[in-house]
């Protein structure tokens, strides 16, 4: 059962949504009246999804979503009455997975939430791939720099410097990037 945290300061507006969620098999674990401490509330409550119901997303709401998305990411669905394209763009950039303008019938609630979760998971996967690619690129830069130092210091060709690095790493049973960083650190100390 998906745990939902609702965020809305209008009890009249949130009551039908809460009932629709319960009727559709969701577990409404919390109702928070404002989004001021959204990140800490999410960390404390640990919902699977956050649903924000608001007339129009303001700057503070979007900043709070952005902070939560950076530190404790989870799918966010926003129900609003503001269809302004700039607000939609700002909301999705802040981390909103689904931006729904107007009210939706109870039977459409589950597909909207499912789509938001799917979009969030896809984005999370892409972010993970990007971070991995950045990490590999950073490692490559370190190895290239260490290789350049060996080429300059020992007057080696590129493939010879790389072989030397690789052999030293194997002999010391350390990762090539770690050995490369050690060589760079030692060279920096010698230059000072």
VEXMAR-955246 format. One record per residue: residue in one letter; z, y, x of N, C-alpha, C in turn. Coordinates in steps of 0.05 Angstrom, whole numbers, padded with zeros to 5 digits, always signed. Example, Ala and Ser with C-alpha at 12.3 -4.5 7.8 and 13.67 -1.06 7.14 Angstrom:
<nodes>
a+00156-00114+00264+00156-00090+00246+00156-00066+00264 s+00142-00045+00257+00143-00021+00273+00157+00001+00258 
</nodes>
This chain:
<nodes>
x+00000-00024+00017+00000+00000+00000+00000+00025+00018 x-00018+00043+00012-00020+00067+00028+00002+00087+00021 x+00016+00096+00042+00038+00116+00038+00026+00144+00039 x+00032+00160+00018+00021+00186+00015+00043+00207+00016 x+00038+00229+00031+00056+00252+00030+00041+00275+00016 x+00052+00285-00005+00039+00308-00019+00051+00334-00010 x+00034+00354-00007+00043+00380+00001+00032+00400-00020 x+00051+00412-00035+00043+00432-00055+00068+00446-00065 x+00067+00472-00069+00090+00487-00079+00089+00491-00109 x+00068+00481-00122+00066+00484-00151+00071+00458-00165 x+00095+00455-00176+00103+00429-00189+00085+00422-00213 x+00076+00442-00228+00059+00437-00251+00032+00425-00242 x+00022+00435-00220-00004+00426-00210-00001+00398-00197 x+00021+00393-00183+00023+00368-00168+00031+00344-00185 x+00044+00349-00207+00054+00326-00224+00031+00308-00233 x+00009+00318-00244-00013+00300-00252-00025+00285-00228 x-00028+00299-00205-00039+00286-00181-00021+00263-00172 x+00005+00269-00172+00024+00249-00164+00023+00224-00182 x+00021+00229-00208+00019+00207-00227-00007+00191-00223 x-00029+00205-00218-00054+00192-00213-00053+00174-00189 x-00040+00184-00168-00037+00168-00143-00021+00143-00149 x+00001+00146-00163+00018+00123-00170+00002+00103-00187 x-00013+00113-00207-00029+00096-00225-00050+00081-00209 x-00060+00093-00187-00081+00080-00171-00070+00063-00149 x-00043+00058-00148-00031+00040-00130-00022+00052-00103 x-00021+00078-00101-00011+00091-00077+00019+00094-00078 x+00032+00094-00055+00060+00098-00053+00065+00127-00044 x+00074+00144-00063+00080+00172-00057+00108+00172-00044 x+00108+00175-00018+00134+00173-00003+00148+00200-00001 x+00133+00222-00006+00146+00248-00004+00129+00269-00017 x+00144+00289-00027+00131+00314-00037+00144+00337-00023 x+00128+00350-00007+00137+00373+00009+00126+00398-00004 x+00143+00418-00008+00134+00442-00022+00118+00461-00005 x+00120+00460+00021+00104+00478+00038+00096+00463+00064 x+00077+00474+00078+00066+00461+00101+00077+00473+00127 x+00099+00488+00126+00109+00502+00149+00115+00483+00172 x+00128+00461+00167+00136+00442+00188+00121+00415+00183 x+00095+00417+00179+00079+00394+00172+00080+00372+00193 x+00078+00380+00219+00079+00360+00240+00105+00345+00240 x+00128+00360+00239+00154+00346+00240+00159+00329+00216 x+00149+00339+00193+00152+00323+00168+00136+00297+00170 x+00112+00299+00180+00096+00275+00184+00108+00256+00204 x+00119+00266+00225+00132+00249+00245+00156+00235+00233 x+00171+00250+00217+00195+00239+00204+00188+00219+00182 x+00169+00225+00165+00163+00209+00141+00143+00187+00147 x+00125+00192+00166+00104+00173+00175+00086+00164+00152 x+00074+00183+00137+00055+00175+00116+00029+00165+00128 x+00014+00149+00113-00012+00140+00122-00033+00163+00118 x-00028+00180+00098-00046+00201+00091-00031+00225+00080 x-00041+00249+00085-00029+00273+00075-00048+00285+00055 x-00038+00292+00031-00054+00305+00011-00042+00333+00006 x-00059+00353+00011-00050+00381+00007-00065+00392-00017 x-00050+00402-00036-00061+00414-00060-00055+00444-00059 x-00076+00460-00058-00072+00489-00055-00094+00504-00070 x-00088+00529-00078-00108+00546-00090-00130+00551-00070 x-00122+00559-00046-00141+00565-00024-00126+00562+00002 x-00138+00548+00021-00125+00544+00047-00123+00570+00062 x-00099+00577+00070-00095+00602+00086-00094+00595+00116 x-00093+00615+00132-00093+00612+00161-00069+00595+00171 x-00046+00600+00159-00022+00585+00168-00024+00555+00161 x-00035+00549+00137-00039+00521+00129-00057+00507+00149 x-00079+00521+00155-00099+00509+00174-00087+00505+00202 x-00071+00525+00211-00059+00522+00237-00039+00499+00237 x-00024+00495+00216-00005+00473+00214-00019+00446+00214 x-00042+00445+00200-00058+00420+00200-00069+00415+00228 x-00078+00436+00241-00088+00433+00269-00067+00423+00288 x-00043+00433+00286-00021+00424+00304-00015+00395+00298 x-00013+00388+00272-00007+00360+00265-00030+00342+00276 x-00054+00351+00273-00077+00334+00282-00077+00330+00312 x-00067+00349+00327-00066+00346+00356-00044+00327+00365 x-00021+00329+00351+00003+00314+00361+00008+00288+00346 x+00002+00287+00320+00008+00264+00304-00014+00261+00283 x-00039+00254+00292-00062+00255+00274-00061+00234+00252 x-00070+00242+00229-00073+00224+00206-00092+00236+00186 x-00103+00221+00168-00123+00232+00149-00109+00253+00131 x-00124+00275+00126-00115+00296+00109-00136+00301+00087 x-00127+00300+00062-00145+00307+00040-00134+00333+00029 x-00153+00352+00024-00145+00378+00013-00159+00382-00014 x-00142+00385-00034-00152+00393-00061-00148+00423-00064 x-00169+00437-00071-00168+00466-00073-00187+00476-00094 x-00185+00501-00100-00204+00514-00119-00222+00534-00105 x-00221+00533-00078-00237+00552-00062-00260+00537-00049 x-00284+00543-00058-00308+00530-00047-00322+00546-00026 x-00309+00566-00015-00321+00583+00005-00329+00567+00030 x-00354+00569+00038-00364+00553+00060-00348+00557+00086 x-00340+00581+00091-00324+00587+00116-00297+00573+00115 x-00285+00572+00091-00259+00558+00089-00263+00528+00092 x-00284+00518+00081-00290+00489+00084-00294+00482+00114 x-00309+00499+00127-00314+00495+00156-00288+00497+00172 x-00272+00517+00166-00247+00520+00181-00228+00497+00175 x-00228+00487+00151-00210+00465+00144-00218+00439+00158 x-00244+00434+00159-00253+00409+00172-00249+00411+00203 x-00252+00436+00214-00246+00439+00242-00217+00436+00248 x-00200+00442+00229-00171+00439+00233-00162+00410+00231 x-00178+00393+00219-00171+00365+00217-00171+00354+00189 x-00181+00369+00169-00182+00358+00142-00205+00338+00140 x-00199+00314+00130-00219+00293+00129-00235+00295+00103 x-00224+00305+00082-00238+00308+00057-00229+00334+00044 x-00248+00351+00036-00243+00377+00024-00254+00376-00004 x-00237+00374-00024-00246+00371-00052-00241+00396-00068 x-00263+00408-00078-00260+00432-00094-00258+00424-00124 x-00237+00435-00137-00233+00429-00165-00216+00404-00169 x-00213+00396-00193-00198+00372-00200-00218+00348-00202 x-00207+00325-00196-00224+00301-00199-00210+00281-00218 x-00226+00266-00233-00214+00246-00251-00199+00225-00235 x-00179+00213-00247-00162+00193-00234-00178+00171-00222 x-00199+00162-00235-00215+00139-00225-00231+00146-00200 x-00235+00171-00194-00249+00179-00169-00230+00185-00146 x-00204+00184-00151-00184+00190-00131-00185+00170-00108 x-00185+00144-00114-00185+00124-00093-00210+00125-00075 x-00234+00128-00086-00258+00131-00068-00256+00156-00050 x-00245+00177-00060-00242+00201-00043-00223+00196-00020 x-00201+00183-00026-00182+00177-00005-00193+00156+00014 x-00207+00136+00004-00220+00116+00022-00240+00129+00040 x-00256+00148+00030-00275+00162+00046-00261+00179+00068 x-00239+00192+00060-00224+00208+00079-00213+00191+00102 x-00202+00168+00095-00191+00150+00115-00214+00140+00133 x-00237+00132+00122-00259+00123+00138-00269+00144+00157 x-00271+00169+00147-00281+00191+00164-00261+00196+00186 x-00235+00195+00180-00214+00199+00200-00216+00177+00221 x-00219+00152+00213-00220+00130+00233-00245+00133+00251 x-00267+00141+00239-00292+00145+00255-00288+00168+00275 x-00276+00189+00266-00271+00212+00284-00251+00204+00306 x-00231+00189+00299-00211+00179+00319-00225+00161+00340 x-00243+00144+00331-00258+00127+00349-00275+00144+00368 x-00289+00164+00357-00306+00181+00374-00289+00197+00394 x-00266+00206+00385-00248+00221+00403-00239+00203+00426 x-00232+00178+00420-00224+00159+00440-00246+00153+00460 x-00271+00150+00450-00293+00145+00468-00298+00170+00486 x-00295+00194+00475-00299+00218+00490-00278+00220+00512 x-00253+00214+00505-00231+00215+00525-00236+00195+00547 x-00245+00171+00540-00251+00151+00560-00273+00160+00579 x-00294+00172+00567-00317+00182+00583-00307+00204+00602 x-00291+00222+00592-00280+00244+00609-00263+00233+00632 x-00247+00213+00625-00230+00201+00646-00247+00188+00668 x-00268+00173+00660-00285+00160+00679-00300+00181+00696 x-00308+00203+00683-00322+00224+00698-00303+00237+00719 x-00278+00242+00710-00258+00253+00729-00253+00234+00752 x-00251+00208+00747-00247+00188+00768-00271+00188+00787 x-00295+00190+00775-00319+00190+00792-00320+00215+00810 x-00311+00238+00800-00310+00262+00817-00291+00258+00840 x-00268+00246+00835-00249+00241+00857-00260+00223+00878 x-00273+00201+00869-00285+00182+00888-00308+00196+00904 x-00324+00212+00890-00345+00227+00904-00334+00246+00925 x-00313+00259+00919-00301+00278+00937-00290+00263+00962 x-00276+00241+00957-00265+00225+00980-00288+00214+00997 x-00309+00205+00983-00333+00195+00998-00345+00217+01015 x-00346+00242+01004-00356+00264+01019-00340+00270+01043 x-00313+00268+01040-00295+00273+01063-00301+00253+01085 x-00304+00227+01078-00309+00206+01098-00336+00211+01111 x-00356+00219+01095-00383+00224+01106-00382+00246+01127 x-00367+00267+01121-00365+00290+01139-00348+00283+01164 x-00325+00270+01159-00307+00264+01181-00317+00243+01200 x-00329+00222+01189-00337+00199+01205-00368+00199+01210 x-00382+00219+01200-00411+00220+01203-00424+00195+01192 x-00417+00188+01167-00427+00164+01154-00449+00171+01134 x-00465+00152+01127-00484+00154+01105-00468+00149+01079 x-00479+00157+01057-00465+00155+01031-00457+00126+01025 x-00475+00107+01028-00469+00080+01021-00448+00068+01040 x-00448+00076+01065-00428+00067+01085-00400+00078+01077 x-00399+00104+01069-00374+00116+01061-00363+00102+01037 x-00380+00095+01018-00371+00082+00993-00361+00054+01000 x-00375+00039+01017-00367+00012+01025-00340+00013+01039 x-00336+00033+01056-00311+00037+01070-00288+00041+01051 x-00293+00059+01032-00272+00065+01011-00265+00039+00995 x-00286+00026+00987-00282+00001+00971-00267-00020+00986 x-00274-00024+01012-00260-00044+01028-00231-00036+01033 x-00226-00011+01038-00198-00002+01042-00182-00006+01017 x-00194-00001+00994-00180-00004+00968-00173-00034+00964 x-00193-00051+00970-00188-00080+00967-00166-00090+00986 x-00167-00081+01011-00147-00089+01031-00119-00081+01023 x-00117-00057+01011-00091-00047+01003-00083-00054+00975 x-00102-00067+00961-00097-00076+00934-00090-00052+00915 x-00106-00031+00917-00103-00008+00900-00129-00001+00887 x-00128+00014+00866-00153+00022+00853-00168+00042+00871 x-00194+00040+00869-00211+00058+00885-00205+00087+00881 x-00200+00094+00856-00194+00123+00849-00167+00131+00861 x-00148+00113+00861-00121+00119+00873-00123+00123+00903 x-00138+00106+00916-00142+00109+00945-00157+00135+00951 x-00177+00140+00935-00192+00165+00939-00174+00190+00936 x-00157+00189+00916-00138+00212+00913-00119+00214+00936 x-00110+00191+00947-00093+00192+00971-00107+00205+00995 x-00132+00198+00998-00148+00209+01020-00151+00239+01017 x-00157+00248+00992-00160+00276+00987-00134+00291+00992 x-00111+00279+00983-00085+00292+00987-00079+00294+01017 x-00085+00273+01032-00080+00273+01061-00098+00294+01075 x-00123+00296+01066-00141+00316+01078-00131+00345+01072 x-00121+00349+01048-00110+00375+01040-00086+00382+01057 x-00069+00362+01063-00046+00367+01080-00054+00375+01109 x-00075+00362+01119-00084+00367+01146-00097+00395+01148 x-00109+00404+01127-00122+00430+01127-00102+00453+01127 x-00079+00449+01115-00058+00470+01113-00046+00475+01139 
</nodes>
